[in-house]
Amino acid sequence: MRADVQQVADGTYLVHGSNTNWVILTEGDAATLIDTGYPGDRGQLLDSLAAVGTSPEAVVAVLITHAHNDHLGSAEYLRGTYGTPVHLHEDEVPHARREFLHQVSVGQVLRNGWRPGVLPWVVHAIRSGGTEQHPVAAPEPFPAEGPLDLPGRPVPVHTPGHTLGHAVFHLRDTGVVISGDALVSGHPTSRIQGPQLLPDMFHHERAQALTSLEALEALDGDVLLPGHGPVHRGSVKQAAQRARELAL
């Protein structure tokens, strides 16, 4: 299956993998990759880089919103094969090394198995390598505060709750917010369409995830690129407010 690549702004591409999104930011011959999908999405990941006219050799950095397997999947492959640095929030670095794992447990999934979409999602996750472990051997914290000196000039913003070190990325020049799993627009286990929090079982600290919507509300943007679901066009502030209302 080929990756579904959508250009949303100059040099900014949202890629829909099998169940998870990633983002490619290009500038000249260089690229920034934000998230990498499941381990089983590697072929689609490489295909998506070629589709936008770049290559894994041209990726100057991999930025990870959070270290769940469906976002971290090929990060160590790129680091080990091409020497690409992998950056996360400092609180997420040990998570990427798998010093601990904050991810939905088998027990939580079984308790929610009656919900629509959960069992098909589990089957897909297993087939895509969601239960495998691909720790990053040498993850690095973001090198600076404010805009990173990378294609797209992404600004990391700490949004804990889904995981301790979850971060979103703000592209100030284009009004784009890359929200990972802090704010999504759909998920196979959700019957809601549009901006929302993921179902409760996926969050390490749901109350903190709800609080982190305030950080998203403060970002000036009108294009939301979530970790799951389609691109959302419209006020990011209003999108975060809607997610809060649905969650209360």
C-alpha positions as CSV (number, residue, x, y, z in Angstrom):
1,M,0.0,0.0,0.0
2,R,1.4,3.4,-1.0
3,A,1.4,6.3,1.4
4,D,-1.2,9.0,1.0
5,V,0.7,12.2,0.7
6,Q,-1.1,15.6,1.0
7,Q,0.6,19.0,0.6
8,V,-0.9,21.4,3.0
9,A,1.4,24.4,2.6
10,D,4.7,25.2,0.9
11,G,7.2,22.5,1.8
12,T,4.7,20.9,4.3
13,Y,3.2,17.5,3.7
14,L,0.9,15.4,5.8
15,V,1.3,11.7,5.2
16,H,-1.4,9.2,6.1
17,G,0.2,5.8,6.9
18,S,-1.7,2.7,7.7
19,N,-3.3,4.1,10.9
20,T,-1.0,6.9,11.9
21,N,0.2,10.2,10.3
22,W,3.6,11.7,9.9
23,V,4.8,15.0,8.5
24,I,7.6,16.0,6.1
25,L,9.0,19.5,6.0
26,T,11.2,20.3,3.0
27,E,13.6,23.2,2.3
28,G,15.8,23.0,-0.7
29,D,17.5,19.6,-0.7
30,A,16.9,19.1,3.0
31,A,14.0,17.7,5.0
32,T,12.7,17.4,8.5
33,L,10.6,14.3,9.4
34,I,8.1,14.5,12.2
35,D,7.1,11.0,13.5
36,T,7.6,7.8,11.5
37,G,4.5,5.6,11.8
38,Y,4.4,2.0,12.9
39,P,7.4,-0.3,12.3
40,G,5.4,-1.9,9.5
41,D,4.9,1.4,7.8
42,R,8.5,1.7,6.8
43,G,7.9,1.0,3.1
44,Q,5.2,3.7,3.1
45,L,7.5,6.1,5.0
46,L,10.3,5.7,2.4
47,D,7.8,6.0,-0.4
48,S,6.4,9.2,1.0
49,L,9.9,10.8,1.1
50,A,10.4,9.9,-2.5
51,A,6.9,11.3,-3.4
52,V,7.9,14.8,-2.2
53,G,11.2,14.7,-3.9
54,T,13.5,13.9,-1.1
55,S,15.2,10.8,0.4
56,P,16.2,9.4,3.8
57,E,19.7,10.6,3.2
58,A,18.4,14.2,3.0
59,V,16.5,14.0,6.3
60,V,18.5,16.2,8.6
61,A,16.6,15.3,11.8
62,V,13.7,13.1,13.0
63,L,11.4,14.9,15.5
64,I,9.1,12.6,17.5
65,T,6.0,13.9,19.2
66,H,6.0,11.0,21.6
67,A,7.6,7.5,21.8
68,H,4.6,5.2,21.2
69,N,5.3,2.5,18.7
70,D,3.0,3.9,16.1
71,H,5.0,7.1,16.0
72,L,8.5,5.9,16.8
73,G,8.5,2.9,14.4
74,S,11.4,3.7,12.1
75,A,13.2,6.3,14.1
76,E,16.0,3.9,15.1
77,Y,16.2,2.5,11.6
78,L,16.9,6.0,10.3
79,R,19.4,6.8,13.0
80,G,21.3,3.6,12.7
81,T,21.3,3.4,8.9
82,Y,21.7,7.1,7.9
83,G,23.0,8.7,11.1
84,T,19.9,10.9,11.4
85,P,19.6,12.5,14.8
86,V,16.3,11.7,16.7
87,H,15.0,14.5,18.9
88,L,12.2,14.5,21.5
89,H,11.3,16.5,24.6
90,E,13.7,15.8,27.4
91,D,11.0,14.0,29.4
92,E,10.4,11.7,26.5
93,V,14.0,10.7,25.9
94,P,14.1,7.8,28.4
95,H,10.7,6.7,27.0
96,A,12.3,6.4,23.5
97,R,15.2,4.4,25.0
98,R,12.5,2.1,26.6
99,E,13.6,2.7,30.1
100,F,9.9,2.6,30.7
101,L,6.8,2.2,28.5
102,H,3.7,4.3,28.9
103,Q,1.4,2.7,26.4
104,V,-2.1,1.2,26.5
105,S,-1.9,-2.2,28.2
106,V,-3.4,-5.5,27.1
107,G,-5.7,-5.4,30.1
108,Q,-7.0,-2.0,29.2
109,V,-7.6,-3.1,25.6
110,L,-9.5,-6.2,26.8
111,R,-11.6,-4.1,29.1
112,N,-12.5,-1.9,26.1
113,G,-12.9,-4.7,23.6
114,W,-16.6,-4.2,23.5
115,R,-16.3,-0.7,22.1
116,P,-16.8,-0.3,18.3
117,G,-13.5,-0.4,16.4
118,V,-11.3,-1.6,19.2
119,L,-10.8,-5.2,18.1
120,P,-10.1,-4.3,14.4
121,W,-7.6,-1.7,15.7
122,V,-5.8,-4.2,17.9
123,V,-5.5,-6.7,14.9
124,H,-4.1,-3.9,12.8
125,A,-1.7,-2.7,15.5
126,I,-0.3,-6.2,16.0
127,R,0.2,-6.8,12.3
128,S,1.9,-3.4,11.9
129,G,4.4,-4.1,14.7
130,G,2.7,-2.2,17.4
131,T,3.7,-4.7,20.1
132,E,7.3,-4.8,18.9
133,Q,10.0,-2.8,20.7
134,H,12.3,-0.6,18.6
135,P,14.1,1.6,21.2
136,V,16.2,4.5,20.0
137,A,19.7,3.8,21.1
138,A,20.8,7.5,21.3
139,P,17.8,9.8,21.4
140,E,18.5,13.5,22.0
141,P,16.5,16.3,23.6
142,F,15.5,19.2,21.5
143,P,18.7,21.3,21.0
144,A,17.2,24.6,21.8
145,E,14.1,26.5,22.8
146,G,12.1,28.3,20.2
147,P,12.3,27.6,16.4
148,L,14.7,24.8,15.6
149,D,17.3,25.4,13.0
150,L,15.7,22.8,10.7
151,P,13.6,22.8,7.5
152,G,10.2,24.3,8.5
153,R,11.6,26.0,11.6
154,P,9.3,23.9,13.9
155,V,8.8,25.2,17.5
156,P,8.4,22.4,20.0
157,V,5.7,22.9,22.6
158,H,5.5,20.6,25.6
159,T,2.0,19.0,25.9
160,P,2.2,16.3,28.5
161,G,-0.6,13.9,29.4
162,H,-0.8,11.4,26.5
163,T,2.8,10.7,27.6
164,L,5.0,12.6,30.0
165,G,7.1,14.2,27.3
166,H,4.6,14.6,24.5
167,A,5.3,17.7,22.3
168,V,3.5,19.4,19.5
169,F,5.2,21.5,16.8
170,H,4.2,25.0,15.7
171,L,5.1,26.3,12.3
172,R,4.7,30.0,12.9
173,D,5.3,31.1,9.4
174,T,2.5,29.1,7.9
175,G,0.1,28.8,10.8
176,V,0.4,25.0,11.0
177,V,0.3,23.0,14.2
178,I,1.5,19.4,14.2
179,S,-0.3,18.0,17.2
180,G,0.7,14.3,17.4
181,D,-1.7,12.6,19.8
182,A,-2.4,15.7,22.0
183,L,-5.2,16.6,19.7
184,V,-6.5,14.4,16.9
185,S,-9.3,14.6,14.3
186,G,-10.2,10.9,14.2
187,H,-9.2,7.4,15.3
188,P,-10.4,3.9,14.4
189,T,-11.6,3.4,18.0
190,S,-13.6,6.7,18.1
191,R,-17.0,7.3,16.5
192,I,-16.4,11.1,16.7
193,Q,-15.3,13.1,13.7
194,G,-13.3,16.3,14.0
195,P,-11.0,17.6,16.7
196,Q,-11.0,15.5,19.9
197,L,-8.9,13.8,22.5
198,L,-8.1,10.2,21.9
199,P,-10.2,7.7,24.0
200,D,-9.3,7.7,27.6
201,M,-7.4,4.3,27.6
202,F,-4.7,5.8,25.4
203,H,-3.6,8.5,27.8
204,H,-1.0,8.1,30.5
205,E,-2.6,11.0,32.5
206,R,-5.9,12.0,31.0
207,A,-6.4,15.0,33.3
208,Q,-3.0,16.4,32.2
209,A,-3.9,15.7,28.5
210,L,-7.0,17.8,29.0
211,T,-5.0,20.6,30.7
212,S,-2.5,20.5,27.8
213,L,-5.2,21.6,25.4
214,E,-4.6,25.1,26.9
215,A,-1.1,25.1,25.3
216,L,-2.7,24.3,21.9
217,E,-5.3,27.0,22.4
218,A,-2.5,29.5,22.7
219,L,-1.0,28.7,19.4
220,D,-1.7,30.9,16.4
221,G,-2.7,28.6,13.6
222,D,-5.4,27.6,11.2
223,V,-4.2,24.2,10.0
224,L,-4.0,21.2,12.3
225,L,-2.0,18.2,11.3
226,P,-2.8,15.5,13.8
227,G,-1.2,12.1,14.5
228,H,-4.5,10.4,13.6
229,G,-7.3,11.6,11.3
230,P,-7.5,14.0,8.4
231,V,-6.1,17.5,8.2
232,H,-8.3,20.0,10.0
233,R,-8.6,23.5,8.6
234,G,-9.8,26.2,10.9
235,S,-8.8,27.9,14.1
236,V,-6.5,25.6,16.2
237,K,-7.8,27.4,19.3
238,Q,-11.4,26.5,18.5
239,A,-10.3,23.0,17.6
240,A,-8.8,22.6,21.1
241,Q,-11.8,24.1,22.7
242,R,-14.1,21.7,20.9
243,A,-12.0,18.8,22.1
244,R,-12.2,20.0,25.7
245,E,-16.0,20.4,25.5
246,L,-16.3,16.8,24.1
247,A,-14.1,15.4,26.9
248,L,-15.9,17.0,29.8
